[in-house]
Amino acid sequence: HLYNNEEIFELLPLHLCNITLIFVIIMMLSGSKSLFQLCFYWSVGAIFAVATPDVKYSFPNFMTVSFFITHFYILFAVAYFYLYFSFRPAIWGYFTAFFTINIICLGVYFLNVHLGTNYLYVNRVPSFSSPLNYFGEWPYYI
């Protein structure tokens, strides 16, 4: 907030990768197989984020470096649990991740309306070029 002069409500951890990062940290500390299911399926968002980054500042700005470190950490943690602990994705994990993110999206949608933000990109297509641009306008890309 102080470093980049951004509003507090624009810095809430409500994007998919921020939510996933919180769950990944808890997963790493607890070794939870249930959290692995959520993190595994939600980590696809980190792949897209790294492929089409939404960074405002050029490298080596702290915010840009932090963006890439956190997204690669999500991918690392999921790969680590997959390879080292032999956790595997399950079909029930897919449905759990799907329903959980949709419940979160419902709450975030109304928060976005109230704050004028676009967390989880549920209110409109992101302003930067992303894979979501190929699926049409709201609500089709959702």
C-alpha positions as CSV (number, residue, x, y, z in Angstrom):
1,H,0.0,0.0,0.0
2,L,2.7,2.5,1.0
3,Y,5.2,1.3,-1.6
4,N,3.1,1.7,-4.7
5,N,0.4,4.2,-3.5
6,E,-2.4,1.7,-4.2
7,E,-5.7,1.5,-2.3
8,I,-6.0,-1.1,0.4
9,F,-9.2,-2.6,-1.3
10,E,-7.1,-3.2,-4.5
11,L,-4.6,-5.3,-2.6
12,L,-6.9,-7.9,-1.0
13,P,-5.7,-11.5,-1.6
14,L,-8.8,-12.5,-3.5
15,H,-7.5,-13.5,-6.9
16,L,-7.3,-17.3,-7.6
17,C,-3.6,-17.5,-7.2
18,N,-3.7,-15.5,-3.9
19,I,-6.3,-17.9,-2.5
20,T,-4.3,-20.9,-3.8
21,L,-1.1,-19.5,-2.3
22,I,-2.8,-19.4,1.2
23,F,-4.1,-22.9,0.7
24,V,-0.7,-24.1,-0.5
25,I,1.1,-22.7,2.5
26,I,-1.4,-24.5,4.8
27,M,-1.0,-27.6,2.7
28,M,2.8,-27.5,3.1
29,L,2.5,-27.1,6.9
30,S,-0.2,-29.7,7.4
31,G,0.5,-32.3,4.6
32,S,-3.3,-32.4,3.9
33,K,-4.4,-34.6,1.0
34,S,-7.7,-32.7,0.8
35,L,-5.9,-29.4,0.4
36,F,-3.7,-30.9,-2.3
37,Q,-6.8,-31.7,-4.3
38,L,-7.8,-28.0,-4.3
39,C,-4.3,-26.7,-4.9
40,F,-3.7,-29.2,-7.7
41,Y,-6.6,-28.1,-9.7
42,W,-6.4,-24.4,-8.9
43,S,-2.7,-24.4,-9.7
44,V,-3.7,-24.3,-13.4
45,G,-4.4,-20.6,-12.8
46,A,-0.7,-20.1,-11.8
47,I,0.4,-21.7,-15.1
48,F,-1.8,-19.2,-17.0
49,A,-0.7,-16.3,-14.8
50,V,3.0,-17.1,-15.5
51,A,2.3,-17.5,-19.3
52,T,0.3,-14.2,-19.4
53,P,1.5,-12.1,-16.4
54,D,-0.5,-9.1,-15.2
55,V,2.4,-7.0,-14.0
56,K,2.4,-3.2,-13.8
57,Y,6.1,-2.7,-13.2
58,S,9.1,-3.8,-15.2
59,F,11.8,-6.2,-13.8
60,P,13.5,-5.9,-11.2
61,N,10.7,-4.2,-9.3
62,F,9.7,-5.9,-6.0
63,M,6.1,-6.4,-7.1
64,T,7.1,-8.1,-10.3
65,V,9.6,-10.4,-8.6
66,S,7.1,-11.2,-5.9
67,F,4.5,-12.0,-8.6
68,F,6.7,-14.6,-10.2
69,I,8.1,-16.1,-7.0
70,T,4.6,-16.6,-5.5
71,H,3.2,-18.2,-8.7
72,F,6.2,-20.5,-9.2
73,Y,5.9,-21.4,-5.5
74,I,2.4,-22.6,-6.1
75,L,3.6,-24.8,-9.0
76,F,6.6,-26.0,-7.0
77,A,4.5,-27.0,-3.9
78,V,2.0,-29.0,-6.0
79,A,4.8,-30.7,-7.9
80,Y,6.6,-31.4,-4.7
81,F,3.6,-33.1,-3.1
82,Y,2.9,-35.0,-6.3
83,L,6.5,-36.3,-6.7
84,Y,7.8,-36.6,-3.1
85,F,4.6,-37.6,-1.2
86,S,3.0,-39.4,-4.2
87,F,-0.3,-37.4,-3.8
88,R,-2.5,-37.9,-6.8
89,P,-5.4,-35.9,-8.1
90,A,-8.8,-37.6,-7.8
91,I,-12.1,-37.1,-9.5
92,W,-13.7,-36.1,-6.2
93,G,-11.0,-33.5,-5.9
94,Y,-11.9,-32.0,-9.2
95,F,-15.5,-31.5,-8.2
96,T,-14.5,-30.3,-4.7
97,A,-12.3,-27.7,-6.3
98,F,-15.0,-26.7,-8.8
99,F,-17.7,-26.2,-6.2
100,T,-15.4,-24.5,-3.7
101,I,-14.2,-21.9,-6.2
102,N,-17.7,-21.3,-7.4
103,I,-18.9,-20.6,-3.8
104,I,-15.9,-18.3,-3.3
105,C,-16.7,-16.6,-6.7
106,L,-20.3,-15.9,-5.6
107,G,-19.1,-14.0,-2.5
108,V,-16.3,-12.2,-4.4
109,Y,-18.8,-11.1,-7.1
110,F,-20.8,-9.1,-4.6
111,L,-17.7,-7.8,-3.0
112,N,-16.5,-6.6,-6.4
113,V,-19.7,-4.8,-7.0
114,H,-19.4,-3.1,-3.6
115,L,-15.7,-2.1,-4.0
116,G,-15.6,-1.5,-7.7
117,T,-12.9,-4.2,-8.2
118,N,-12.6,-7.3,-10.4
119,Y,-11.2,-10.0,-8.2
120,L,-11.3,-13.5,-9.7
121,Y,-12.3,-11.7,-12.9
122,V,-16.0,-12.6,-12.2
123,N,-17.4,-9.1,-13.0
124,R,-15.7,-8.4,-16.3
125,V,-12.9,-9.7,-18.6
126,P,-9.5,-8.6,-17.3
127,S,-8.1,-5.3,-18.8
128,F,-4.9,-7.1,-19.9
129,S,-4.5,-9.7,-22.7
130,S,-5.2,-13.1,-21.3
131,P,-6.7,-16.5,-22.5
132,L,-10.1,-15.3,-21.2
133,N,-10.2,-12.8,-24.0
134,Y,-10.9,-15.6,-26.5
135,F,-14.1,-16.7,-24.7
136,G,-16.1,-13.6,-25.3
137,E,-17.6,-11.0,-22.9
138,W,-19.2,-11.4,-19.6
139,P,-20.7,-13.9,-18.6
140,Y,-19.6,-16.2,-21.4
141,Y,-15.9,-16.4,-20.5
142,I,-16.8,-17.5,-17.0
